[in-house]
Amino acid sequence: MDPADREEVRRDFLARTGLRPVAHQWEGYGQPFELLHRGTARQIEHAISGVVRGIHVWMFEYWYAEDTEDADGERPLLWFDCITVKVDAWCPPLMVEPRQGPRGALAGGIMFESEEFNREFRVHAAEAEFASAAVDPRMIAWFLDHGEGMTFELLNDRVLAAGPRGGAEGLNRVLEAGLALPGLIPRVLSSLYPHSGPIELS
């Protein structure tokens, strides 16, 4: 998308949602999501924040340069529209990402009863028991209906949703995912994983 067109999309999105730019690009992040630490270089841009339907959201554009060079000797940039919101639990790291990655199909991951879900997504987590509790049948159904091509992470008291950077439709889709996820997180997580302080990652 042309930069001028993208800027117009951002302006319209701010006008519709009431979100506002934040002074510091990393403000409100503070969580070491795996996606945001990939590649040989990375950057958060155009961060915005505010309350939508009673939920405080923090949205931003993000890119990273792949670790490996392509046939032309370049490191491609992957761009995302992202959102983070709080959840009522303190979660070990968990990532749900498209099985088909930029360099081909991703192997491994935790398997679930839904073969369709296993074909579409790869799940990896610090604790398999947490993954089983968090990715329940209701969550799986939502991922299959609404999460195509998107990456999701749970960590501490935040959830991240990221989709390929696009136009107004892409921004709306990421926003809707962020607003939906707190209500989809199984309630049992609040008792199994109560707030206990930040998780130290090596």
Secondary structure, DSSP 8 states (H G I E B T S, - for coil): --HHHHHHHHHHHHHHH--EE-SSTTTTT-S--SGGG-SSEEEEEEEEEEEETTEEEEEEEEEEE-SS--TTS---EEEEEEEEEEEEEEEEEEEEEESEETTEE-------S-HHHHHHEEEEES-HHHHHHHS-HHHHHHHHHH-TT-EEEEEEEEEEEEEE--SHHHHHHHHHHHHHHHHHS-THHHHHS---------
